[in-house]
Amino acid sequence: MVSKRYLIEAELVITSRVYAYLIDEYKNRMDDKITVALTGLHIKQQSDKTAKKDVQ
């Protein structure tokens, strides 16, 4: 028979790995959103500069 302590330790290991995976996924998605936002901001700044040159 498997001891209850072994089962609890195994459950904790699995749970911690699942949480680590979820945290990594969340960080990756946030990095993607930040990258998209910064790229969009850069494109907007470039188009603003071009618009100012066209006006002059």
C-alpha atoms as one frame of an Amber mdcrd trajectory, in Angstrom:
protein
   0.000   0.000   0.000   1.273   3.462  -0.850   1.727   5.706   2.148  -0.438
   8.768   2.503   2.653  10.950   2.926   4.009   9.814  -0.460   0.699  10.637
  -2.138   0.614  14.111  -0.563   4.211  14.810  -1.658   3.449  13.634  -5.195
   0.368  15.856  -5.317   2.407  18.865  -4.162   5.047  18.240  -6.844   2.419
  17.970  -9.568   0.579  21.053  -8.322   3.765  23.130  -8.185   4.690  22.086
 -11.734   1.234  23.019 -13.000   1.477  26.429 -11.325   4.978  26.973 -12.752
   3.668  26.141 -16.231   0.691  28.480 -15.865   2.905  31.324 -14.617   5.262
  30.851 -17.591   2.332  30.892 -20.014   0.960  34.067 -18.401   4.368  35.786
 -18.615   4.732  34.811 -22.274   1.312  36.204 -23.122   1.997  39.438 -21.254
   5.345  39.774 -23.058   3.527  39.333 -26.368   0.960  41.990 -25.444   3.683
  44.419 -24.355   5.622  43.787 -27.584   2.509  44.403 -29.682   1.755  47.598
 -27.741   5.311  48.919 -28.097   5.384  48.050 -31.813   2.084  49.857 -32.294
   3.426  52.891 -30.427   6.590  52.912 -32.556   4.556  52.721 -35.779   2.331
  55.579 -34.570   5.381  57.727 -33.758   6.859  57.057 -37.192   3.596  57.967
 -38.929   3.353  61.169 -36.828   6.864  62.162 -37.949   5.948  61.468 -41.579
   2.740  63.497 -41.234   4.696  66.458 -39.847   7.131  66.325 -42.792   4.209
  66.247 -45.234   2.650  69.333 -43.624   5.882  71.329 -43.841
